[in-house]
Amino acid sequence: MLTLVPTPVGNLKDITLRALEVLQQVNVVLAEDTRKTGILLAHYQIKAQMESFHAHNEHARIAKLIDRLKTGTTMALCTDAGTPAISDPGFLLVRACVDAGLHVDCLPGATAFVPALVMSGLPADKFVFEGFLPIKGKVGRLQKLADDPRTLVFYESPHRIGRTLATMAEILGPDRKLVLCREISKLHQETIRLSLAEAAAQIQDGSIRGELVLVVQGATS
């Protein structure tokens, strides 16, 4: 059995009791970064066998992991923060488990874009989650979203944020509302509310740090 275990995006207290129980009981904890997951496990005094499972080794590891799951080994998958497979490794392993007829479970828990969307003040009943825009093809992807009336949600790196905001202002329109949430659930959490034009003028690549979620107003008629 494979269980996807969401881990805190910031405050370690955001872990659920059920997640802690699963991490204590499984045979193996698969971690995107064993050092980061190790901090979480040590904080809650959980002694577990950890193995690395990340974007650079997932293709090579899947077949052997499936074989072990078939023999009854129980595994939990944790990424660095949030829910596995959402802009993180995990999808390929889940798909392989489904194809092999193995049971997969995913616990409810932390993910960065949900609190950003909810506290943005923009409509949350219908939205599009895009994750990270492609480095190549960013313009084309935004052009396809330009007329979508739903709220748009993105992740972005501090190293690319300035260029992304400038491109959004040009393609989506300068007057669109933007809510930029930085470091959700961490000590320096910040919410910035601007138009896309204002954001493009004020925020440059590398001028802000941390994990960034962009919530952008949908197209209006």
Secondary structure as GFF3:
##gff-version 3
##sequence-region A 1 221
A	DSSP	beta_strand	2	4	.	.	.	ID=ss1
A	DSSP	three_ten_helix	12	14	.	.	.	ID=ss2
A	DSSP	alpha_helix	17	25	.	.	.	ID=ss3
A	DSSP	beta_strand	28	31	.	.	.	ID=ss4
A	DSSP	alpha_helix	34	43	.	.	.	ID=ss5
A	DSSP	beta_strand	50	52	.	.	.	ID=ss6
A	DSSP	alpha_helix	58	70	.	.	.	ID=ss7
A	DSSP	beta_strand	75	78	.	.	.	ID=ss8
A	DSSP	alpha_helix	91	99	.	.	.	ID=ss9
A	DSSP	beta_strand	104	106	.	.	.	ID=ss10
A	DSSP	alpha_helix	113	118	.	.	.	ID=ss11
A	DSSP	beta_strand	127	132	.	.	.	ID=ss12
A	DSSP	alpha_helix	138	145	.	.	.	ID=ss13
A	DSSP	beta_strand	151	156	.	.	.	ID=ss14
A	DSSP	alpha_helix	161	172	.	.	.	ID=ss15
A	DSSP	beta_strand	177	182	.	.	.	ID=ss16
A	DSSP	beta_strand	190	195	.	.	.	ID=ss17
A	DSSP	alpha_helix	196	202	.	.	.	ID=ss18
A	DSSP	beta_strand	212	216	.	.	.	ID=ss19
###
